[in-house]
Each structure stands twice: as C-alpha cells, then as structure tokens.
Amino acid sequence: MSKVKKLTIALAVLASFSATASDYVMNDYQKEQQEQSIDSGDPCVVVMCMFGKATGNSGGEQCSSPEKTFFNIIKKKKGSFLPNHTSDARKAFISKCDTATPDVLNKIVGVFGKVKL
C-alpha cells in the first residue's frame, strides 16, 4: 500500500478522534515531502551527508542520493579506476561548498576519496 493511501486512511481515522492528531499527521507528511526534496547535487548537502558517514553517523534515507552523487564522481583511464584522480575530483566538487572547513573536506576525502563502489 502506498504512503499516500496509508496517510489518507490514517487521516480519516484520526479525524474522528481529534483535530490535533490529524494536524500532526499532516504536518508530518509535509515534513516528509520537504525532506525528499533535498538537492542531492548541492555540494553542501553532499558535505553534510558524507561528513556524517565519515564520522560514523547516518543521515538516513535522505542522504542516499547525495552519497550517490559523491560516489558517482569517478575518474578512469582506459577503463581502469584512477583513485588519486577520483579523490581530487571528489574534493574539487565538495570544495564548492563555501561553508565547509578544510578539516571537514579533508576528513571526507581521507575516508572516501579513493573508494570505488
């Protein structure tokens, strides 16, 4: 059953109990919609998600797309993976985030710069 159908059923049931409960469910649904609209191509979003991953934290499902963006930056020569070039390209991308400190960028690149998925 889709999320929208489940939400519709939940709203119908909760509406009979309390307006406050249905307001909460609708606010939760709107929050979920906002979280899904994260711009995975934004270097600052990628930095936030990858730094969390590098420090052992998870950004949850909303970070799966920004993580893919980071790991899809791959440099090859004649079909062979070039780890140093890949690391440099990934660092160049996340360096576009003006608010990220050099320590944060170096941590991300140090852990995931040369990783091939």
N, C-alpha and C positions, 0 to 999 in steps of 0.2 A: 504494500500500500504506500502511495507516495506521501511525502511530508505534508504536502498541501491538503490531501484528503484527511490525514490524521489530524492536522491542525484544525480543519473545518469541523470534524467530529468533536474534537476536544472543546472547541469554542461553543458549539451547540450545547454540549453537556454542561459546561461551566456557566453558560449564560443563565441557565435556570437556577444556579446556586447563588451567584454573586457577580455583580458588575465589576468588582475589583479583581476577581480571578480572571475574568475574560480580558480585562485591560492588561493584566500581567502577561497572559499568553500572547496577546497581540504585540505588546512591547518586545517580548522575547523573540517573536517571529521577525519583527522589523530589525532587531539587533542581528539576528542570524543572516538576514538579507544583506545588511551592511558589511558583515564580516566576509561574506562570499564575494563582495565586490572589491576586494583588496587588489591593488595594481601590482601584479607579480613582476612586471617589468621595471618597477621603480627600484633603483639601486638601494635606497634607504630601507625599503621593505625587505629586500634580499639581505641586507646587512643585519637587520634586526633578527630575522629568522635564522640566518646562518650563525650569528654570534650565539644565539640561544642553543643551537645544535652543537656548536663547538664547546660550550660550557656545560654540556650535559642536560640542558633543558629542552623542552619541546614546545614549539609554538602551536602544536595541534594541527588539525587538518588545514587551517587557513595558511599554514606555511608550506604545504606540499607544493604548491605552484611556484612560489618564489625559490624554493630549493631546487626545483627542476630547472628554473631559469638559470640558476648558478651552475648546476652540473651539466647543463647543455652547452656551456661555453667550453669547447674542446678544440684544440689545435692538433692537426695531423700533417704528416708529410708522407706522401706515397702510401697512405692508408695506415701508417704507424702513428700511434699516440705519442705526442711530444709533451711530457709532463712539465718541463720548465716553461715552455711557451704557453701551455694551458694555464699554468699558475699565473704567469704575467698577464694574460688576457683577463682572467677572472679578477685579479687585483685591479686592473685598469677599469673594469666595469664597476666594481663596488666602490672604487675611489671617487666615482661621480657623486657619491653621497657626501655632501659638504659637512654634515653634522657628525660623521663617523671619525673617531680619533685614529691616529696611526696605530695605536696599540690594538684597537679593535680589528682594524683591517689586517694587521699582521697576524693576529690570533686566528682569524678565519682562514687566511691564505696558508698559514703554517699547518693547520689541521686538514683543510680540504682542498688546497690549491692544486695539488698534483693527483688528487683522487679521480680515478676513472670508474664510473658506474656502468 
